[in-house]
Amino acid sequence: MSQADAAAGETRTMNMVQAINSALDAAMARDEGIVVLGEDVGFFGGVFKATEGLQKKYGKTRVFDTPISENGIVGVAVGMATYGLRPVPEIQFADYIYPGLDQLVSEAARLRYRSAGEYTAPITVRTPFGGGIFGGQTHSQSPEALFTHVAGLTTVIPSNPYDAKGLLIAAIEDNDPVIFFEPKRIYNGPFDGHYDRPVSPWSKFPESAVPDGYFTVPLGKAKVVRNGEDVTILAYGTMVHVALGVIAECGIDAELIDLRTLVPLDMETIETSVKKTGRCVIVHEATKTGGFGAELSALVQEHCFHSLEAPVERVTGWDTPYPHSLEWAYFPGPVRLTEALKRVMQD
Amino acid sequence: MTGRNLPPLSLHVPEPAFRPGDPVDYSSFEMPVAGAVARPSIDAPTSALRDMSYAMIRVLDDEGRAQGPWDPRLAPETLLKMLYGMALTRAFDDRLYRAQRQGKTSFYMKCKGEEATSVAAAHALDYDDMLFPSYRQQGLLIARDWSIVDMINQIYSNRADRLKGRQLPIMYSVRAANFFSISGNLTTQYPQAVGWAMASAARGDTRIAAAWCGEGSTAEGDFHSAMTFASVYRAPVILNVINNQWAISSFSGFAGAEATTFAARSIGYGIAGLRVDGNDALAVYAATQWAADRARGNHGPTLIEHFTYRAEGHSTSDDPSKYRSADESVKWPLGDPIARLKKHVIALGIWDEERHEAMDREVAEAVRAAQKEAEKNGILQDGLKQSFDSMFEDVFEDMPWHLREQQRQMLAERKAAGI
């Protein structure tokens, strides 16, 4: 899997947090314009430790704590980008990003367009998202569809340590704003949705072999995680691993695509797969109505209509706020995905 | 309603002093004396500056003489350059307002009565200081000698519009003049200016940033965020609040003016605050210069309230006679910024009525000629001046497949429809 060149250096075993930290380190070492800002990211190294050691290494003017103001964090990041820096703000939880929405939607996303290229906002907003951690409604949300709907934003969601590092460096180097959602449920190890079973750490999986140095994974390119003939499963983030677990247990020969970037979407890979399998199941943790699955479903219908042998299915979170005690009833886990696959295969 | 024996609560909804048709009486306005406010050193601790938020820095007295420690003692050529800039700004506004009324564009906003808050401020800053304007700071570009033909091209969204017809008229963007792209979402430029200033400081640069917003939009959360970040990081930034008394039809009371001054917002954040007579170009210059020196000396940010009056409507889209007394503008106790600077330079003996009249003719002619030049590139109603497919450019640096597909689709549909 690792196609990194020699410059990427030795390969180490990393979990996703370590890979993200390593990405920031590698990017900052190459470009002194990169600055990291956010709540608790400095001395403490972030509540998930994604920025650990960076302030010590790069100094307080490149890695610093901020007031508890997502509006301010994104707003000053846009200003710093205008100056010529390349800020990487952290929003502590995606659930907290809403006060920063105006600065993302009305400012960062449209700056290049409204100034006809005079000003740009090359910022990468990192933010942990998704549930499965008993975080309740304010630490579990998956708001990616709010961002994929906005012209001018790139939305990236990695599903493993190798991709997390390569995609994050690519996002930072991109000259437009990127929202980088980190599925926090799989920071330490892939999660197949069986919450009652022990979870294995990333070190037991090949995607934890991550080059120590600089490398990128291109934005806008999906990955075929598993080849199959019966049905195409479109997933990203934690759901890639839920799907893998289901495929292993249900005996259906599914082709699994990890989208990695939602916008711009790798439609070519999706189209090739669905035209081959004739069936498509979309799985995401976010609420259903107006979710990114709706866009995927529409695109599959537009591009693959004559190849489809069954209605496109969506397996998503319910259209409710994320509940605390009923987390596993909300989470679109193995039972629901298995049922959806069975339905699709019956048609 | 609860049956408890307590007096009923009442909700206070602010109401301006004067509505349409009301006679205007400003006799309760206590005219601050020119020259009476002390000028603290630029490194004074903010705790020593609190009174500044409730006083008003004025330099020009009623006779047009410069008074007191805030007199910036400007060279005659600077004074006359500021006078020219304000006159050109007003002539520009008059002509482009008429152009909108003539149907040549969709929208315009004048800054009549507020010219000093932009023009004098720009003169007190270095050219490479970064400006984060709101929508009524056309005087900044004019003071920086930016091409008014270029500005009119933008207003007309014509084929020479560098912004490709994408922005509402007057939402300029001029990187070459260190003038940030104007947003229609209010006060978003405030935290951006603070961020720019933080970056400048982090890189050991010497340039500072300045931002402008109206008193009405100090109510936005971005104002609070910007003030907090500016204070925390001692950002080298000047945050200007143009208190022109009106936010469309809402008087300043809806932003809190009944309770305190806008300069006093600085006190809670622990940053320096100044309140100036915004119709006094010398006071605006002096306050801006003080704040710039303070920022350049690493002594932190300054909030400046410019107390002024919006002499015209909010934009071409509203009629101020429907919500306020027309008398307000006429009787505004702080006068007109151009008339006051004119009186000063005449009192100095470096100007006279004859030259002023000649200048007024000159700026009117300059705008007329610029308009004529710009109209060679078309006006809005001439039909579209940009290629259709340019609509899809600059959303991203590289156009992704879905935009290319939509671009192709649009052109194909137009072709199929025979247009």
Boltz contact constraints between the chains, C-beta under 6 A:
constraints:
  - contact:
      token1: [A, 61]
      token2: [B, 202]
      max_distance: 6.0
  - contact:
      token1: [A, 67]
      token2: [B, 228]
      max_distance: 6.0
  - contact:
      token1: [A, 67]
      token2: [B, 232]
      max_distance: 6.0
  - contact:
      token1: [A, 69]
      token2: [B, 225]
      max_distance: 6.0
  - contact:
      token1: [A, 71]
      token2: [B, 221]
      max_distance: 6.0
  - contact:
      token1: [A, 71]
      token2: [B, 225]
      max_distance: 6.0
  - contact:
      token1: [A, 72]
      token2: [B, 191]
      max_distance: 6.0
  - contact:
      token1: [A, 72]
      token2: [B, 225]
      max_distance: 6.0
  - contact:
      token1: [A, 72]
      token2: [B, 229]
      max_distance: 6.0
  - contact:
      token1: [A, 75]
      token2: [B, 191]
      max_distance: 6.0
  - contact:
      token1: [A, 75]
      token2: [B, 192]
      max_distance: 6.0
  - contact:
      token1: [A, 75]
      token2: [B, 225]
      max_distance: 6.0
  - contact:
      token1: [A, 76]
      token2: [B, 191]
      max_distance: 6.0
  - contact:
      token1: [A, 76]
      token2: [B, 194]
      max_distance: 6.0
  - contact:
      token1: [A, 76]
      token2: [B, 195]
      max_distance: 6.0
  - contact:
      token1: [A, 76]
      token2: [B, 229]
      max_distance: 6.0
  - contact:
      token1: [A, 78]
      token2: [B, 192]
      max_distance: 6.0
  - contact:
      token1: [A, 79]
      token2: [B, 192]
      max_distance: 6.0
  - contact:
      token1: [A, 79]
      token2: [B, 195]
      max_distance: 6.0
  - contact:
      token1: [A, 79]
      token2: [B, 196]
      max_distance: 6.0
  - contact:
      token1: [A, 80]
      token2: [B, 195]
      max_distance: 6.0
  - contact:
      token1: [A, 80]
      token2: [B, 199]
      max_distance: 6.0
  - contact:
      token1: [A, 82]
      token2: [B, 196]
      max_distance: 6.0
  - contact:
      token1: [A, 83]
      token2: [B, 196]
      max_distance: 6.0
  - contact:
      token1: [A, 83]
      token2: [B, 199]
      max_distance: 6.0
  - contact:
      token1: [A, 85]
      token2: [B, 199]
      max_distance: 6.0
  - contact:
      token1: [A, 106]
      token2: [B, 185]
      max_distance: 6.0
  - contact:
      token1: [A, 107]
      token2: [B, 188]
      max_distance: 6.0
  - contact:
      token1: [A, 112]
      token2: [B, 394]
      max_distance: 6.0
  - contact:
      token1: [A, 113]
      token2: [B, 394]
      max_distance: 6.0
  - contact:
      token1: [A, 113]
      token2: [B, 395]
      max_distance: 6.0
  - contact:
      token1: [A, 114]
      token2: [B, 166]
      max_distance: 6.0
  - contact:
      token1: [A, 114]
      token2: [B, 167]
      max_distance: 6.0
  - contact:
      token1: [A, 114]
      token2: [B, 181]
      max_distance: 6.0
  - contact:
      token1: [A, 115]
      token2: [B, 173]
      max_distance: 6.0
  - contact:
      token1: [A, 115]
      token2: [B, 181]
      max_distance: 6.0
  - contact:
      token1: [A, 116]
      token2: [B, 162]
      max_distance: 6.0
  - contact:
      token1: [A, 116]
      token2: [B, 163]
      max_distance: 6.0
  - contact:
      token1: [A, 116]
      token2: [B, 164]
      max_distance: 6.0
  - contact:
      token1: [A, 116]
      token2: [B, 394]
      max_distance: 6.0
  - contact:
      token1: [A, 117]
      token2: [B, 394]
      max_distance: 6.0
  - contact:
      token1: [A, 118]
      token2: [B, 173]
      max_distance: 6.0
  - contact:
      token1: [A, 118]
      token2: [B, 175]
      max_distance: 6.0
  - contact:
      token1: [A, 119]
      token2: [B, 181]
      max_distance: 6.0
  - contact:
      token1: [A, 151]
      token2: [B, 395]
      max_distance: 6.0
  - contact:
      token1: [A, 152]
      token2: [B, 395]
      max_distance: 6.0
  - contact:
      token1: [A, 175]
      token2: [B, 397]
      max_distance: 6.0
  - contact:
      token1: [A, 176]
      token2: [B, 396]
      max_distance: 6.0
  - contact:
      token1: [A, 176]
      token2: [B, 397]
      max_distance: 6.0
  - contact:
      token1: [A, 264]
      token2: [B, 400]
      max_distance: 6.0
